[in-house]
Amino acid sequence: MSWHSSVPAADVLEQGSMGVEVDGLRLALFALDGEIHATGNICTHAFALLTDGHVENGCVECPLHQGLFDIRTGRAQGTPVTKDIATYDVRIEDGIVWINTEGRAVSVVEVSTASVRPRDFRKLVIVGAGQAGAETARRLRGEGFAGSITLLGDEADAPYERPPLSKDMLLGKTTLTQALIFEPGEVEALDLDMRLSTPVASIDRDAQRVVLQDGTGLPYDMLVLATGAAARRISLPGAEGARLHYLRDAADSEHLGKALKAASQVAVIGGGFIGLELASAARALGKTATVIEAEERLLKRLLPGEPAAFLAWVAEQNDVALRLGAAVQSIGADGVTLYDGTQVAADCVIVGIGAVPRDELARDAGLEVAARGGVVVNAQNRSSDPSIYAVGDIAVMRDGVSGTEHRSESWQNANLSAQRAARAITGAEQSAAELPWFWSDIFGGTLQILGAPVSGLKTVRRDGDAPAFFCLDDSDRVVACIDFGHAEALRAARQLIEAGQPVDPLLLANPETNLFQIEDDEMKMLPIDKRYVWPAAGLERVPDWAYTSQEIYDREVERIFHGPTWNYVGLDAEVPNAGDFVRSYVGPTPVVMVRDEEGEINVFENRCSHRAAEFCRELRGNTDEFVCPYHQWSYDLKGNLSGVPFRRGVNGEGGMGPDFRPENHGVKKLHVTRHNGAVFASFSDAVEPLEDYLGEEMLSDFEAVFSGRKLRVLGHYRHTLSGNWKLYPENLKDPYHATLLHTFLVTFGLLVAGNKSAMIVDPKGRHSTMASAKSDGTAVSEENKAEMRAYRDGLALADPRLMDFIPEFDSPWSVTMQVVWPGLIVQREMNTLGVRQIVPNGPNEFTMVWTMFGYEDDDEEMTRHRLRQGNLMGPAGFLGLEDNEAIKFVQDGMLNSTGGEHLVVLDPKVPAGTSNTLISEAAIRAMYKHWRQEMGL
């Protein structure tokens, strides 16, 4: 041990933190809960003294880029820091702090679970040895991946971080060694097969093999693409003969550094962050610098106008000449010529106009790529091929709900995308999404961006140690912050963004306002999208609260059942005569469907406009008016108020006032549409025509049953299920369960893995048809029988006519179960026909109303056949019984357990939508994609 005295303990306890230099080391002393702890005082991410930072909850925040370290353990707490700080033993003697400068042992890497796992024979190859590729390897081992990892890089240098290339390395203040990602010995500790100077020529997806440029093939079970981006090249007259400089890798940085030192006049084409950083470097070396930007202001696509204007002011204060709205005409030996004829003299011309993803390997291999380049990935950075991931600059994340695409070139994204891919590969739980964060060290200061600012946002400037610009949405909620050196403002911005509450812009701008107490109204509640956050894994997980929360259920009623949807309410055939009515529902809301004297069908709310009583109490019947049982207000068959007892009072006293008009007090009427015998209603004025609502493919399936033949009602069932209403449409978008749960289905060949089948989904993900062509039981392979425990060899029917299928439909399918969102199921199980109406009774219960029917032109034998096959369906049918119980089991599991998420990952090649296999959950993912859009979640 090597103990050294430092400072009085009382000083540390009083000040909270102190920087000391002991035994040639810069150390930090922190007082926590009356105890003193010693750590390294220099941030492991960028040079900054931690004792200048903010201490909270046992962590110190770096004052430069807000990285967090645990003071007691030294552990890095997440981006932007990934390397721990050293910690040292401390003792107090005679009031003086003594420090053991040998430090505590710090493990190079944790591979805690890999050593105790069974041997893993999987082969994982990472193409690209930049920051994202190296971090993926590191994270995989940290998550316990025990298979082989091969890391391929086309550069000769070991993996390094790229931000220093345009900063201290360019100025000669640091070297490449200081930017290396792996610590000495870490590659060996991680058991990586790292191959540098090894370009990849192609990817053979069928053989799952990476082909190197020398022809060597490397097999893989999983592949991670981390090929990064290349500098965007410029094409201008004179460019081919001029010495243009680009910056993307270490070799570029070395060459550019030499050129800058030799130059006297520097021209930078491009006014983005890289262009400004290079202009900053030129000025730091004492060179004249001109930035040429084609747009009328800097960073037009990335920043709102006010912070962009301040950044331009900072550049000009540092003697950078800005040429904005200036297009380059040509480049020559003496510099740059603009289209207006202006000459920008330069003996060093640098081009910084962005980067293009290096997606050639992915494109040639047939992976889905974005229109503007880059590999399209999901929330877990998985590509269109389930065995291939993409991370870092090459990855284009497509939002599973909105479909929007975003590609990020940042230090943070390289690390977070590596983490997501590693956790997906190892099956670990994904972390909650972090706020986007970016920094740039320019002109002697640090600019940081938190959140996602865009050009058109309203901004509020707050002055302090340095200005900070808060970006507000239309509701005055803080969504982003651009900070020019005010660390406290950035911390407050994070809190305000996460809170999601509107703030007063005047308070925000006032430097006297305590931003951490700006929301002191105890009545404020986090908005629903902040309280109910979808799992980070995206559509592959469904949280329990989607099925159990009363608040979520209430929002469903408002946005779905009372929103722009068509809700089934009954059949024409149930109300053949004037005055015939059915007591029905739109979601949980009771309505009446009735035929009036003109033969039209009307649907209105079953709620008296006087005191809200449900006036129609019978399930069905015939009447010439509806009379409220409470105060006997009466309504005609169109829902108009037709009678009010004692409207004019008694003996000239009481009654309604002279301004009471009955036509203003009818019940709420719904929009009604009918199609070939089915009746739908909607509360919304914005609902689209039914044909458009269903779409061509769903309409075709619907019309296989509702073809225009007149219907004959055969009977009704009604029962209540202990489960969330969405579990039922889910059940019919889940052909996987049908091949496993239902003994009757699989044994008699109605719906069997291996049958000709499809799970068809409309483009919006709301409607679906589960379809199958009947086979006989002998068509089931022995392999498939082994997978299906419900299959019963030798099971036979006493009456084989039950399974007779009489072709009568214009459809290739013998079995279809169609979901018409949100609450209708149209069943066609061979020749038995019916509809099922879902009536929610809250988040944990719903009622199912079944109506079985045939056609008026059926002969007696066909009617008997339909009734015979009707034993398949209904609450106690051969096919219905198991579903009812399974749904209850699911709801019980959610209500009685500690809570969690549902896993819906089958058939990953289809992210969401139609699938041609029964072993798929793509239709469920599509349903929740639509549900989240409608719910604003």
Buried (B, 14 or more C-beta within 10 A) or exposed (E): EEBBEBBBBEBBBEEEBBBBEBEEBBBBBBBBEEEBBBBBBBBBBBEBBBBBBBBEEBBBBBBBBBBBBBBBBBBBBBBBBBBBBBBBBBEBEEEEBBBBBEBEEBEBBEBEBBEEEEEBEEBBBBBBBBBBBBBBBBBBBBBBBBBBBBBBBBBEBBBBBBBBBBBBBBBEEBEBEEBBBBEEEBBEBBBBBBBBEBEBEBBEBEEBBBBBEEEEEBEBBBBBBBBBBBBBEBEBEBBEEBEBBBBBBBEBBBBBBEBBBEBEBBBBBBBBBBBBBBBBBBBBBEBBBBBBBBBEBBBBEBBBBBBBEBBBEBBEEBEBBBBBEBEBBEBBEEBBBBEEEEEBEBBBBBBBBEBBBBBBBBBEBEBBBBEEBBBBBBBBBBBBBEBBBBBBBBBBBBBBBEEEBBBBBBBBBBBBBBBBBBBBBBEBEBEEEEBBBBBBBBBEEBBBBBBBBEEEBBBBBBEBEBBBBBBBEEEBBBBBBBBBBBBBBBBBBBEBBEBBBBBEBEBBEBEEBEBEEBBEEEEEEEBBEEEBEBBBBBBBBBBBBBBBBEEBBEBBBEBBBBBBBBBBBBBBBBBEEBBBBBBBBBBBBBBBBBBBEEEEBBBBBBBBBBEEBBBBEEEBEEBEEBBBEEEBBBBBBBBBBBBBEEEEEEEEEEBBEEEEEBEEBBBBBBEBBBBBBBBBBBBBEEBEEBEEBBBEBBBBBBBBBBEEBEBBBBEBBBEEBBBBBBBBBBBBBBBBBBBBBBBBBBBBBBBBBBBEBBBBBBBBBBBBBBBBBBBEBEEBEEEBBEEBEBBBEEEEEEEEEBBEBEEBBEBEBBBBBBBBBBBBBBBBBBBBBBBBBBBBBEBBBBBBBBBBBBBEEBEEEBBEBBBBBBBBBBBEBBBBBBBBEBBBEBBEEBBEEEEEBBEBBBBBEBBBBBBEBBBBBBBBBBBBBBBBBBBEB
